[in-house]
Amino acid sequence: MIANFLVMLVFGGFGLTCHWLKRWAKRQTTKDFLIYMRTNRKSSIGSVIGMVAAVFALAPGADVPLTIATLASAWLAGYSADSILKNE
């Protein structure tokens, strides 16, 4: 169902946000989230595209069950995509 896929995209976006929160908590960045994403646009666009591509790979069909494993994988896709590409 397409709604399940959209929920997975939201979890991936939450993973992106959690990576910023981790960097902010460790004082690796002092920028708020929107400025953090705008500062280095190429890596921000890359991390979002990487997260969306990973969620597409996790959900090859429209009938994707929402389990803890699929939601955690979508979250991890967003977190790790931002972590890999935003190594400042």
Phi, psi and omega in degrees: 000140184295330179296323177296320178297319179294324176296320178295323176296321178297317178296323175296319176296325176295324176296319175302314181295321180294327177294318175299317182299321177297315179295322179293318181294327178275004181060032174277343174216147177247003183278150172284171190300314183294320177292322177301318180286327181278336186299314180238081189300321182298314180287331176293315178296319178297320181290323178292316178296320178297320179294316180296319179296321179293322178292322174300320179292326178288332184239075184292334179243172181284341183261077181257123178286141177270100176244170177301321182294317181290322179290320177294323177294321177294318178298315181294327177298316178292317181297311185287327177298317179290323181295319182290316187271345181252045178273086184272000000 
